[in-house]
């Protein structure tokens, strides 16, 4: 198997939802809509993480950034 074959296979492997998706799924509809808008905006992952922590949701900035880039293994992730 070539390197490119392995990379293509790895990109198609999906796993359980990432912590960002799990947090979204647990939110009330209004908060979920705001979170989706924030993820699509220019707010930094660190700022979003801090605000969520104040609301009792522990979500690391790295997890948010990875989800934004589509590098997580969420089944809904298009990668």
Secondary structure, 3 states (H helix, E strand, C coil): CCHHHHHHHHHHCCCCCCHHHHHHHHCCHHHHHHHHHHHHCCCCHHHHHHHHHHCCCCCCHHHHHHHHHCCCCCCCCCC
